[in-house]
Amino acid sequence: MPEEYKVLKLNGKDAYIKTDSLSRLGKVNAVIFDCDGVLIDIRDSYNRAISKTVSYLLKALTGYAVPEQLISNEVIFMFRRSGGFNNDWDTVYGILMFILWGLPEKGRFELKRRTEKAGWRPDPFWRLSQLSKVAGKEFEANDLDEVFFKVLIDRLKEFTEFLDTSGVNSVDKKLMGLASASEGLDFYGLLKRFIYYPGEVGESIISTAFEEFFCGSKLFPETYDVETRFYKGVGTIENEQAIIRSETLDHLAIILGKANFGIASGRKLNLARYILGNLLERFDPNALVFLDYLEKAQYEYSIEGLRANLWKPNPFSLFKSAEALNPFDFALYVGDSMADAMTVTEARKTEQRFLFAGVYDYSNLEALLLSDFLKYGCDLILPSANELPFVLETIRRSMR
């Protein structure tokens, strides 16, 4: 454990307070939460939606049913730790494109031929279903099997070491750099166009299929105003439950002097409300920044001819939430990923009043996440957001 941290024991778990952040932590009077993994337990929802989507799309594209368990929590974590994959659609894209690029040469040739022959329409379901109708030579049994994909997944883990905060761009840069001939670049470009990513729900095969698996046939139509077509079952969101407790928010409001807390998240508002219910009413309504707001802002930039990626680690959502909480001495952002930690680092380049608290207890790989937070030098590291009031109170008492 690094010497620059003080450790508090909390019901068998450890909280870590960075020594040189102690005085600033004692002056925190505004708190902004990430949602997923902080307010909501997503351990059996988003990751499962990623693995289900990848498995489903690989089956549709190659004819081989890749076991979902091969797209493990470890693989997904290795994408997220780069800081550029806060959006799970991006993670699906990175995994899928690497695997398709790693197919045997004749497999890539056959997929390219079928994709070209299938044609293209804006409807993502039509594109994918049309592909299966194109006759062609099937893969031989020894070309694609579980052993082949296990080896490929091991290579995928090594590949994640080359990824960075640019996310999808770092995937494209690395894979296209491996193309040794123009036909390789043609294949990659054709796949990108067919999948249509980046692209919104209703445009991209990836984003549409993922959201159907995550939301399920009940919630998807309510959220996107279209019927499910890729998946008709129960969404993985049904596995979620709230982490944050009402008494935690009560205690926090007493410490801060009022309910001076908000949310900066990449989740849609109605999907947060679906799990948190009335707990959302405890937050400052003007300090709630969800995906809906980011999408609107990005659209407004686009019609002005500007290109903007407002996803974390861009601190746009953090700044917007903080505006409603002013005046404050220091605002603490509570997150569960390296992208969240990097968001605060980016924010500090403009505004020094932001601190970061990483939470690790609701991660599928908590020991690895904790290790990453310690190495990164986070101001505060907690088992969960529910320990925050006690730790802030302890810090304030120590400074009297």
C-alpha positions in Angstrom: 0.0 0.0 0.0 1.5 3.4 -1.0 2.9 5.4 1.9 1.0 8.5 0.8 -2.3 7.0 1.9 -3.9 6.8 5.3 -6.2 3.7 5.8 -9.5 3.5 7.6 -11.0 0.1 8.4 -14.7 0.0 7.6 -16.6 -3.2 8.3 -13.8 -5.4 7.0 -13.1 -3.2 4.0 -10.5 -0.4 3.6 -10.9 3.2 2.7 -7.8 5.1 1.5 -7.3 8.8 2.1 -4.5 10.5 0.2 -2.4 12.4 2.7 -1.8 15.5 0.6 -5.5 15.7 -0.3 -6.6 15.6 3.3 -7.1 19.4 3.8 -9.1 19.7 0.5 -11.2 16.7 1.3 -12.1 18.4 4.6 -13.5 21.4 2.7 -15.7 19.3 0.3 -19.2 20.8 0.3 -20.5 19.5 -3.0 -20.7 15.9 -4.2 -21.3 14.6 -7.8 -21.9 10.9 -8.4 -21.5 8.8 -11.4 -24.5 6.5 -11.6 -23.5 3.0 -12.9 -21.4 1.1 -10.3 -21.8 3.9 -7.8 -25.5 4.5 -7.3 -26.6 1.3 -9.1 -25.1 -2.2 -8.9 -24.5 -3.1 -12.6 -22.3 -6.2 -12.1 -24.8 -8.5 -13.7 -26.2 -6.1 -16.3 -23.9 -4.1 -18.6 -21.2 -6.7 -18.8 -23.8 -9.4 -19.6 -25.3 -7.2 -22.3 -21.8 -6.7 -23.8 -21.1 -10.5 -23.9 -24.6 -11.3 -25.2 -24.3 -8.7 -28.0 -20.8 -9.8 -29.1 -21.9 -13.4 -29.1 -25.1 -12.7 -31.0 -23.4 -10.6 -33.6 -20.5 -13.0 -34.1 -23.0 -15.8 -34.7 -24.9 -13.7 -37.3 -21.7 -12.6 -39.0 -19.7 -15.9 -39.0 -22.2 -18.6 -38.3 -20.4 -19.7 -35.2 -22.0 -19.4 -31.8 -19.2 -18.0 -29.6 -19.8 -18.8 -25.9 -20.8 -15.7 -24.0 -18.4 -16.6 -21.2 -15.4 -16.0 -23.4 -16.2 -12.3 -23.4 -15.3 -12.3 -19.7 -15.4 -9.6 -17.0 -11.6 -9.4 -17.3 -11.7 -8.7 -21.0 -14.3 -5.9 -20.5 -12.3 -4.5 -17.6 -9.2 -4.3 -19.7 -11.0 -2.1 -22.2 -12.4 0.2 -19.5 -9.1 0.6 -17.6 -7.7 2.5 -20.7 -10.1 5.3 -19.9 -11.6 5.5 -23.4 -14.4 3.0 -23.1 -16.9 4.5 -20.7 -19.5 3.8 -23.4 -20.3 0.1 -23.5 -21.2 0.3 -27.2 -17.6 1.3 -27.8 -16.4 -1.8 -25.9 -18.7 -4.1 -28.0 -17.2 -2.4 -31.1 -13.6 -2.9 -30.0 -14.1 -6.6 -29.1 -16.1 -7.4 -32.3 -13.8 -5.6 -34.7 -10.7 -7.3 -33.2 -12.3 -10.8 -33.5 -13.5 -10.3 -37.0 -10.1 -8.9 -38.0 -8.5 -12.0 -36.5 -10.6 -14.5 -38.5 -8.7 -16.8 -40.9 -7.9 -15.2 -44.2 -10.6 -17.3 -46.1 -13.1 -16.4 -43.3 -12.4 -12.7 -43.8 -12.8 -13.1 -47.6 -16.1 -14.9 -47.2 -17.4 -12.3 -44.8 -16.4 -9.5 -47.1 -18.1 -11.2 -50.1 -21.3 -11.8 -48.2 -21.3 -8.2 -46.8 -20.9 -6.8 -50.3 -23.6 -8.9 -51.7 -26.1 -8.3 -48.8 -26.3 -4.6 -49.7 -27.0 -1.7 -47.4 -30.0 0.0 -46.0 -30.3 2.3 -43.0 -32.3 -0.3 -41.1 -29.7 -2.3 -39.0 -32.0 -5.3 -38.5 -32.5 -5.6 -42.3 -28.7 -5.4 -42.9 -27.9 -8.2 -40.5 -30.8 -10.5 -41.5 -30.0 -9.9 -45.2 -26.5 -11.2 -44.6 -27.8 -14.6 -43.5 -29.7 -14.9 -46.7 -26.6 -14.6 -48.9 -25.6 -18.1 -50.0 -21.9 -19.1 -49.7 -19.3 -21.5 -48.5 -19.7 -22.3 -44.8 -16.7 -22.2 -42.5 -15.1 -25.6 -42.1 -15.5 -27.1 -38.6 -11.8 -26.8 -37.8 -11.6 -23.2 -38.9 -13.8 -21.8 -36.1 -14.3 -23.5 -32.8 -14.0 -22.7 -29.1 -10.2 -23.3 -29.1 -9.7 -20.9 -31.9 -11.7 -18.2 -30.1 -10.0 -18.8 -26.8 -6.6 -18.1 -28.4 -8.0 -15.0 -30.1 -9.4 -13.7 -26.8 -5.9 -14.1 -25.3 -4.5 -12.0 -28.1 -7.4 -9.5 -27.5 -6.2 -9.0 -23.9 -2.7 -8.1 -25.2 -4.3 -5.8 -27.7 -6.0 -3.7 -25.0 -2.5 -2.6 -23.9 -2.4 -0.4 -27.0 -5.7 1.3 -26.3 -6.1 4.8 -24.8 -8.5 7.6 -23.9 -9.4 8.0 -27.6 -11.4 4.7 -27.3 -12.8 3.6 -30.7 -10.2 5.7 -32.5 -7.4 3.8 -30.8 -9.0 0.5 -31.9 -9.2 1.7 -35.5 -5.7 3.1 -35.5 -4.1 -0.1 -34.2 -6.1 -2.6 -36.4 -5.8 -0.5 -39.6 -2.1 -0.2 -38.9 -1.9 -4.0 -39.0 -3.4 -4.0 -42.6 -0.6 -5.1 -44.9 -2.4 -4.6 -48.1 -5.2 -2.4 -49.6 -7.6 -5.4 -49.5 -7.2 -5.5 -45.7 -8.2 -1.9 -45.4 -11.1 -2.5 -47.8 -12.3 -5.3 -45.5 -12.1 -3.1 -42.4 -13.8 -0.2 -44.0 -16.6 -2.4 -45.4 -17.2 -3.9 -41.9 -17.4 -0.4 -40.3 -19.9 0.8 -42.9 -22.0 -2.4 -42.6 -22.0 -2.2 -38.8 -22.4 1.6 -39.0 -20.5 2.6 -36.0 -20.4 5.1 -34.4 -24.1 5.3 -34.9 -27.2 5.7 -32.7 -29.9 3.2 -31.9 -31.9 2.6 -35.0 -28.8 3.2 -37.2 -26.0 1.1 -35.9 -26.2 -2.7 -35.6 -24.1 -2.5 -32.4 -25.9 0.2 -30.5 -29.4 -1.2 -31.4 -28.6 -4.8 -30.5 -26.9 -3.8 -27.3 -29.8 -1.7 -26.1 -32.3 -4.4 -26.9 -30.3 -6.9 -24.8 -29.9 -4.4 -22.0 -33.4 -2.9 -21.9 -35.3 -6.0 -23.0 -38.6 -6.1 -24.9 -40.4 -4.2 -22.1 -38.2 -1.2 -21.5 -36.6 -0.8 -25.0 -39.8 0.5 -26.7 -40.4 2.9 -23.9 -36.9 4.3 -24.1 -36.4 4.5 -27.9 -40.0 4.5 -29.2 -39.4 1.5 -31.5 -40.1 -2.2 -31.1 -37.4 -4.8 -30.4 -36.3 -6.8 -33.4 -33.0 -8.4 -32.4 -34.1 -9.7 -29.0 -37.5 -10.4 -27.4 -36.5 -11.5 -23.9 -35.9 -9.9 -20.5 -33.3 -7.2 -20.4 -30.2 -7.5 -18.3 -31.2 -4.3 -16.6 -33.6 -6.4 -14.5 -30.6 -7.8 -12.7 -29.8 -4.3 -11.3 -30.5 -2.8 -7.9 -29.7 0.4 -6.1 -26.5 0.7 -4.1 -27.0 4.1 -2.6 -29.2 4.1 0.6 -31.6 6.8 1.6 -29.9 7.2 5.0 -26.6 7.8 3.2 -28.0 10.8 1.4 -29.6 12.1 4.6 -26.3 11.9 6.4 -24.4 13.5 3.5 -26.9 16.4 3.4 -26.2 17.1 7.1 -22.5 17.2 6.5 -22.7 19.4 3.5 -25.3 21.7 5.0 -27.9 20.8 2.4 -28.6 18.3 -0.3 -25.8 19.7 -2.4 -25.2 16.7 -4.6 -25.8 15.8 -8.3 -25.2 13.1 -10.9 -23.0 13.1 -14.0 -23.6 9.9 -15.9 -23.6 8.3 -19.3 -26.9 6.5 -18.6 -30.3 7.6 -19.9 -32.4 9.3 -17.3 -35.4 7.0 -17.5 -33.1 4.0 -17.1 -31.7 5.5 -13.9 -35.2 6.3 -12.7 -36.3 2.7 -13.4 -33.8 1.4 -10.8 -33.5 4.4 -8.4 -37.1 5.4 -8.3 -37.8 8.1 -5.7 -34.1 8.3 -4.6 -33.5 10.5 -7.7 -35.7 13.2 -6.0 -33.1 13.5 -3.3 -30.6 15.1 -5.8 -30.6 18.7 -7.0 -32.7 18.4 -10.2 -30.6 21.1 -11.9 -27.4 19.0 -11.2 -28.6 15.9 -13.0 -26.7 15.3 -16.2 -27.5 12.1 -18.0 -27.0 10.8 -21.5 -30.1 12.6 -22.8 -28.4 15.9 -22.1 -25.1 14.9 -23.7 -26.8 13.7 -26.8 -28.7 17.0 -27.1 -25.5 19.0 -26.6 -23.6 16.9 -29.2 -26.4 17.4 -31.7 -26.4 21.1 -31.1 -22.6 21.2 -31.7 -23.1 19.1 -34.9 -25.6 21.5 -36.5 -23.1 24.3 -35.9 -20.6 22.3 -37.9 -18.6 21.3 -34.8 -17.4 17.8 -33.9 -17.5 17.0 -30.2 -17.1 13.9 -28.1 -18.6 14.8 -24.8 -18.2 11.3 -23.2 -16.0 11.0 -20.2 -13.1 11.6 -19.7 -14.3 14.8 -21.3 -15.4 16.8 -18.1 -18.4 18.4 -19.9 -21.0 16.5 -17.8 -19.0 17.1 -14.6 -18.8 20.9 -15.2 -22.5 21.1 -16.1 -23.6 19.3 -12.9 -21.2 21.4 -10.8 -22.7 24.7 -12.2 -26.0 23.9 -10.3 -24.1 23.2 -7.0 -22.2 26.5 -6.8 -21.0 28.1 -4.7 -18.7 25.4 -3.3 -15.2 25.2 -2.0 -14.4 21.7 -3.4 -16.6 19.3 -5.3 -16.0 15.6 -5.0 -16.8 13.3 -8.0 -17.5 9.7 -7.0 -16.9 7.2 -9.7 -16.1 3.5 -10.3 -13.7 3.6 -13.3 -10.5 5.0 -14.6 -12.5 7.1 -17.1 -14.1 8.8 -14.1 -10.7 9.4 -12.5 -9.4 10.8 -15.7 -12.4 13.0 -16.0 -11.4 14.8 -12.8 -7.8 15.1 -14.0 -9.1 16.8 -17.2 -11.4 19.0 -15.2 -8.5 20.2 -13.0 -6.7 21.6 -16.0 -9.4 24.2 -16.0 -10.8 24.3 -12.5 -8.8 23.1 -9.4 -11.8 22.7 -7.1 -12.5 19.1 -8.2 -11.5 16.0 -6.2 -12.0 12.3 -7.1 -13.3 9.4 -5.0 -13.0 5.9 -6.5 -15.3 3.1 -5.3 -14.3 -0.5 -5.8 -16.6 -2.8 -3.9 -19.2 -3.2 -6.7 -16.8 -4.1 -9.4 -16.5 -7.6 -10.9 -12.8 -7.3 -10.5 -12.5 -5.2 -7.3 -8.8 -6.0 -6.5 -7.7 -4.9 -9.9 -9.7 -1.7 -9.8 -8.5 -0.9 -6.3 -4.9 -1.4 -7.5 -5.5 0.9 -10.5 -7.0 3.6 -8.3 -4.0 3.4 -5.9 -1.5 3.6 -8.7 -3.3 6.5 -10.2 -3.2 8.4 -7.0 -6.9 9.1 -6.4 -7.7 11.5 -3.6 -10.0 9.1 -1.9 -10.8 5.4 -2.4 -13.9 3.8 -0.8 -15.6 0.4 -0.8 -18.8 2.1 -1.8 -20.6 5.5 -1.9 -22.4 4.5 1.3 -19.2 5.0 3.3 -18.7 8.5 2.1 -20.5 10.4 4.8 -18.6 8.6 7.6 -15.2 9.2 5.9 -15.9 12.9 5.3 -17.0 13.3 8.9 -13.9 11.5 10.1 -11.7 13.8 8.0 -13.4 16.9 9.3 -13.0 15.8 12.9 -9.3 15.2 12.4 -8.8 18.8 11.2 -10.4 20.5 14.2 
